Amino acid sequence: MLLTVLLQAAAGTSLVKLGAAIGAGLAAIGAGIGIGKIGGQAMDAIARQPEVKGDIRSNMIIIAALVEGVALLALVVCLMVFLLN
């Protein structure tokens, strides 16, 4: 059923553009889930060992920035595919 809806939405455009749009959406959703898990697990770790709060927070920020960088790269690639095709 979902495939039928997607194919009807792509009636006037090529499937490459539809794939690029879906890929960009999945990249954004994946980054949101990843950063949410990082934050939640960091809060659990800080609750268990409050004395290492600074180390955990700095590692969390670094890892969140790396996840966000990968998501941004995926969005740029999807945007390039969308515009150049």
N, C-alpha and C positions, 0 to 999 in steps of 0.2 A: 504494500500500500504506500509506504514512504517513497519507494522508488518511482511509483506512478506519479506521485505529487511532484517529485523532483524533475521528472522528465517533462511533465506538463509546464513547470516553471521555466524549463530550458527550451521551450518551443521556438522562441525567436533568437536564441543565442546558441553558441557552440557549446559542446559538452566540456571543452577545455576551460572555458570561463566558469562554468558551473563547478567543475572540480577545484578550480582555484579559490572560488568563494567558500566552498565547503572546507577546503584545507585551511584557509585563514581562520574560519570559525573554530575548527578543531584545535588549531594552535593556540588561540586565545583561551579556549576552555581548558586545555591541558595545562597552560601556564597558571591559570587561576587555581586549578586543583592542586598543582604542585606547590605553589607558594602558600596555599592554605594548609597543606600537610606540613610544610616546613615550619610555619608559625605555630601550629598546634603542638607539634612534637618539641619544639623549642620551649614552649610554655610548660610542657610536662617536665622537661629536663630542668628548667629553672625551679619548678616547684619541688623537685626532688633534691636538688643541690643548689640552694640559693647563693652559696659562696662563690660559685663560678659563673655568676650571672653575666658578667662582662664578656667572658670568652664565648659563652653560648650565643649571646646576642650578636657579637661581631661575626661569628661563623654563620649565623642565620642570615645576616644581611648580605654577606658575600655569596652564599649559595642562592639566595633569592635573586640577586642581581644576575648571576649566571643563568638561572632559569628564565628570567625575563629577557636576557640577551638572546637566548636560543629562540624564544617565542617571537621576538622582534625580527630575527633573521628569517624565520618561517613566514611571517607576515610579508616581509619584503619580497621573498621569493614568490609567494602567491600573488602579490601585487604585480610583479614583473611578468609573470605568466599571464595574468588577466589583461594587462595593458598591451603586451607585445604580441598577443595572438589575435 
